[in-house]
Amino acid sequence: LLYGEAFRPPSISELNAGNNPVLLGNADLKPEKLESTELSFNIRFSPSWTLDLNFYQYLIDDFIYMEYVNNLALRAENIGHIKGKGIEIELQHQLAPNMRLLTNYSYQQTQDQDTGESLGLAPTDQFYARWVWDALSWLQVTPQITYVGTRERPANDSRKALGGYTSVDFSARAQLDERTTVTFSGHNLTDAKIKEPSLGPSTATTPINIQNDLPQQGRQLTLGIELRW
């Protein structure tokens, strides 16, 4: 059983930005304050099976959020009280001495404590599965599939919820000798059309700056070489 408190002071731009015509700072901002409670279980069924369960909730006061001023520019504001709760489940299985499977699922709900409305923007549920394979003594291969669920909109945003997506990733790491490491990775191999939610209006009459959300990078392949001496 864990209990924690934390705070986040406003950033320099959140306090002082003044030359940007669309994102303004606010010198009167207060720090965000958070209280969290978590109940965690670690269950080892056998030498090869492990289950982690985490139940959590948190409260945020003086949450910093960008809100419109006179329907023209976004300004950092303390918008009140945020309440969240969720569960995270992680299952690991040692398939063989050189092979491990890890799966993780999380579910969360976040809402404005004053109005009871969903805060939106974040996915309600997420899942990933990762396979770690030491194919050779010098080569490790790690494919992964990730699912991100639907992202709901904040209360004043009339757009329909942003649909989820699935991303397939891959990495391989080769230790060629004591000094040389080569890595090859691929992100979003299926070139899925991934978008993250853009900020909605702060009132029913405020315009939406980016109507069709924020497109993310498509397929990406990366080769890296590390030399040590």
Secondary structure, DSSP 4 states (H G I P E B T S, - for coil): -EEEEEEEPPPHHHHH--S-SSEE--TTPPPEEEEEEEEEEEEEEETTEEEEEEEEEEEEES-EEEEEETTTEEEEEE--EEEEEEEEEEEEEEEETTEEEEEEEEEEEEEETTT--B--SSBSEEEEEEEEEEEETTEEEEEEEEEE--BPPPTT--SPPBP-EEEEEEEEEEE-SSSEEEEEEEESTT----EEPPP--SSTTPPPSSTT-EE----EEEEEEEE--
